[in-house]
Amino acid sequence: MSEQTVLVSAAKMKKTSAPEARPLPNRLHSLDALRGFDMFWIVCGEGIFHGIASVIKQKYSLQQNSIDWQIAATNDLNAIEKIFVFISNQLHHTPWNGFTFYDMIFPLFIFIAGVSMPYSFGRQLELATNRSVAKKIIYRSLLKRTIILILLGLVVNGALQFQGYENTRFASVLARIALSCFFAAVIFLNASLRKQIIWFIALLFGYWAMMMLIPVPGYGAGVLTPEGNFAGYVDRILLPGKLHRGWYDPEGLLSTVPAIASAMLGIFAGQFLRWSQQQWTLWKIAIILFTAGIILIATGWLWGLVFPINKNLWTSSFVLYAGGWSIVLFAFFYAVIDVAGYKKWSMPLVWIGANSILIYMAAHGIINFEYTYQFLFGGIVNQLPQVWHPALIWVGVAIIQLTALYFLYRKKWFLKI
């Protein structure tokens, strides 16, 4: 970046002076690690902690709620056992309204994808001699990625089993990632920061207005139950194939609209980082990110008093609340890894994050990791008490996955979509 560009950027932000410009990194190590941290829980981490919690549950004859799967801890547990039970409880989705750590995994991944956009697209546009041609190339890449992710989502849903149209689920996690990031990218590439903020506000309030003001036949307006919500009604009318939850689909059509705002939160964070790294100290940046996250958490919680925090509906309050926690987590990883320089501990997470879609696909049907575990470790584990087997299965799976991902990372073999 030239000195003139830095001065112009500083003037736009109304800064009268700035420290000497630092070169912008091509990748944020902390972002790759955070992506791996996010993916770890759904490919093996939850199995490990649920398995350990099951041991503790049996040891103390603890009660587990059949609706939300929460294990009721008692004073008989020691501090370490309470921590394992607490983490296990956080690795279940809330049945309807509410929030757990597990509810944050999906929006965190979308947020991370948003953070990377100002780096990848911004760099392409800066190096291009013709911005319009560069944008066309980006659009083609975006469209290709969107189509591929939608098709991969169908594969994860079992479409290749050919069980018929009515038994095929077309909505998917990967499709929501694809669509939310596609439309967020289009907004980023064509709108100034001021207009991006307007789009962000319009998406959240527009979705809130539709959910609260448009009546659903037989239920009326503003009914936020599984059967009576407007997003579910749209799914029943327009979404082809099978709905995941019968009355609605948690990755349905209308609820993808606020997910665009989740990606835009990441875009805002990425733009802030690219600008601020030329202006402020890295510690100041981390503190500002953390503060912004806390403000969003508080704002989402307050909005949730009238428009409940709900992952299934991806409510506007959920966008802000989950987005706030995403920024807090990102600020922590950024401060520890990129600012303080403690990177070595995070390398296993980077191995996961560098091939996140690949390991997601592998863990959700393409590879039977449990069979591989049984082949490699079954003889040893079978000598141990049966109560520990569920946890040890997933420890073995984690070892297999990390070994494979380390090999791919060393070879620089990455699944690029």
C-alpha positions, 0 to 999 in steps of 0.5 A: 500500500502506497503512502498516498493511499494511507494518507487518503484512508487516514483523512477519510477516517478523520485521523490527523496522524497515524503511526508508520504503516505496517504491511497487511498480512495475506492471512490471519493466523488467528482466523484459521485457528478460530475456524478450526476451533469452530469446526472441532466441536462438530467433527469430534469435540462434542463426542469427547465431552458428551462421552466424559459427561456420560461417565460422570452421569452414571457415576453419580446417577444424575438426571438428564432432561429429555427435552433439552438434554441438559444434565443436572449437576449436583454438589456431589461433583468436584470442580473438574466434573462440573466443568465437563458437565457444563461443557457437555450441556453447552454442546446441545442446541436449545429446543426453541428460544434461548442460546447455548455455545452449540447455537453459536457454531453455525453463525460463527462459521458464517462470521469467519467467512465474512471476515475473510472477504475484505482480505481476499476480495480487497486484495484482488481489487487492489492488485487489479488494473481493471476493477470491473474485470476483477469484479466479474472474476470474483462474481464467477468465483462466488457463483461457482462456490455457491452452486458447489456448496448447495450441491454438497449440502444435498450430498450431506443430506443423503440426496445420493440415496435417491429416496424420492423427491418428497424424502429429499431435504433441499435446505442445508447448513452448506446451502445457508453458508453459500447463500448468506455469504454470496449475498453479503459479498455482493453487498460488500462489492457494490456498496460503500461502508455507509450503504453496507450499514444501511443494508445490515439494519434493513435486513434485521429490521425487515426480517423482524417486521415480516416475522411480527407483522405478516399474519400466518393463516390459522395463527395470525401475526407475530406467533413465534411457535414452531407451527405458527411462525411466518418463516415456517409458513414460507418454507411450507409453501416454497421450499421443495422436498422434505422440511427438516422439522416438519413444520419448518426447516431451521435452514429454510428460505426466509430465515436465510435473510438475517443470516446475510447480516451474520456474514456482514458482521464479519465483513465489518470486522474484516474491514475494520481490521484492514483499516486499523492495522495501518493506524493503531497498535494491535492491542488497541485493535483487539480491545476495540473488537472485544468491546464491540462484541460486548455491546452487540451481546447486550444489544441482542439480549435486549432485543431478545426481550421482545423478539426472542433469541432463537437459532431455529428462526435465526431471529434478528436478536440472535444475529446480534447476540451470536455475532457479539460472541463471535467477535469476542471469540475472534478478539481473544484469538486475535490477541493471543495468536496474532498480537501476543504471538502465541501460535504453536498451541493453535496449530492443530486448530489451523490444520482443521481450519485450513480444510474445514469444508473437507473435514465437515464433509468427511465427518458427515458421511463420506468417511466412517471414522468410527470404523477406522477407529475400531480397526486401529484402536478397538483392541486396546480400548476394549480392554478398558471399562465399557463406561469409557468407550464412548469418550475414547471412540471420539478421542481416537476419531480426533487422533485420526482426523488430526493426523490426516489433516496435518498430512494435508497441511504439510503437503499444502493440499487444501480443498478450495471452493 
